[in-house]
Amino acid sequence: MRAWVVRELGGPESLHLEEIAPGEPAEGMVRISVRAAAINFPDALMVAGLYQVKPELPFVPGVEVSGEVVSAPPASGFKPGDRVMALLDSAGLTHGGYSEVADAAPGSVSRMPDEMTFEEAAGFTLVFQTGWFGLHRRAGLKPGETLLVHAGAGGVGSAAIQLGKAAGATVIATAGSDEKVAVCRTLGADHAVNYKTQDFVEEVKRITGGRGADVVFDPVGGDVYDRSIKCIAFEGRIVIVGFTSGRIPQAAANHVLIKNYSVVGLHWGLYAKRAPELIPPAARALLDLYAAGKIKPYVSIRLPLSEAPRALATVAEGKSTGKVILTV
Ligand SMILES: NC(=O)c1ccc[n+]([C@@H]2O[C@H](COP(=O)([O-])OP(=O)(O)OC[C@H]3O[C@@H](n4cnc5c(N)ncnc54)[C@H](OP(=O)(O)O)[C@@H]3O)[C@@H](O)[C@H]2O)c1
């Protein structure tokens, strides 16, 4: 099988396309013939050795795929030919997603709805689960509240905008270019701000009549976090999702106190270990929203597997919108 292998940590150029023997799947694993694989921002961090999870070298990156089942343990409930989507364990990526074949634990495999394409399925789970847990579990977003989504045209941002609208919130999105601002509007944002050319703090205050945003969904950090605390509402919640800006901001406890707001962290992957029972209900709710036409992965770029380094570089440099998908 063809797979992109990382033998030395570095940038996207450290990926090498190799022909490797698939071997037998580890006991209990579902083997999937990959049809599409998502590029996720953390993949770039992992390839560079900068992610919190550091797989042993050599490894095949990619934690999210869709495809057809090749083989599965009888107790898993899957059979050859089933159309599935799966998240792969980032700690053991001997058979990661940038590949023709991937292995996944049965608990992280789910059947694709008939109407869902392989490209959509590869980009569905991670961003929508992250958005769901961030907005509902961590921030308790309520209908009628104002949600501010930073980097709204990005992967998790594009999911958060749609989930915010589906939850009955007024959604303000920010993005780093006019093209991305247009994407945020297409995704359903009520207001969208180019935070490179406009002061989003003033815009949020203007839109909310000075009250501020009840929930801030922040995958960017750095200056964006520092500015967000200037427009957080009384009893607002800032959800820390990531640090694509490259700077981890410092939360000032005195400021949290005097303005009565909360800063809540979200590490979605930890739910799989600490509270796995919460994931299937979220998955069912997300599939219901998909079936109702309220959410849909925004796939902006489809590239063949052979273009994985270029696809990864596009995401790592913040140039992409929505999901970048490798097709196999
Ligand atoms: N906490 C969790 O459980 C969890 C789960 C999934 C992902 N994440 C994290 O969420 C973050 C976003 O992931 P994603 O998949 O949505 O990524 P993405 O699609 O690449 O979007 C990231 C966006 O961040 C913005 N950005 C600002 N400064 C940037 C910079 N210096 N370099 C690159 N991008 C920059 C860009 O949008 P603008 O141009 O609009 O600023 C970019 O489109 C990542 O840090 C990822 O690790 C966290």
The ligand as an ORCA input file, in Angstrom:
! r2SCAN-3c Opt
* xyz 0 1
  N      -8.985     21.597     21.746
  C      -9.314     20.588     20.957
  O      -9.829     19.562     21.391
  C      -9.033     20.740     19.501
  C      -9.594     19.890     18.533
  C      -9.322     20.140     17.174
  C      -8.494     21.220     16.831
  N      -7.937     21.969     17.809
  C      -7.057     23.096     17.541
  O      -7.811     24.133     16.955
  C      -6.933     24.911     16.166
  C      -7.563     25.102     14.802
  O      -7.629     23.872     14.130
  P      -8.270     23.798     12.680
  O      -8.257     22.384     12.274
  O      -9.536     24.557     12.665
  O      -7.187     24.599     11.842
  P      -7.329     25.403     10.483
  O      -8.478     24.889      9.674
  O      -5.985     25.422      9.886
  O      -7.734     26.861     10.931
  C      -6.866     27.602     11.729
  C      -7.049     29.087     11.446
  O      -6.296     29.796     12.412
  C      -6.042     31.081     11.906
  N      -4.677     31.503     12.212
  C      -4.378     32.626     12.902
  N      -3.052     32.764     13.001
  C      -2.495     31.713     12.343
  C      -1.149     31.322     12.089
  N      -0.120     32.038     12.549
  N      -0.942     30.188     11.374
  C      -1.983     29.434     10.941
  N      -3.282     29.775     11.153
  C      -3.527     30.909     11.849
  C      -6.297     31.033     10.402
  O      -7.523     31.712     10.162
  P      -7.568     33.299      9.914
  O      -6.748     33.568      8.696
  O      -8.999     33.560      9.732
  O      -6.986     33.935     11.145
  C      -6.504     29.564     10.114
  O      -7.403     29.366      9.049
  C      -5.587     24.197     16.142
  O      -4.735     24.794     17.080
  C      -5.930     22.801     16.570
  O      -4.833     22.175     17.195
  C      -8.207     21.764     19.112
*
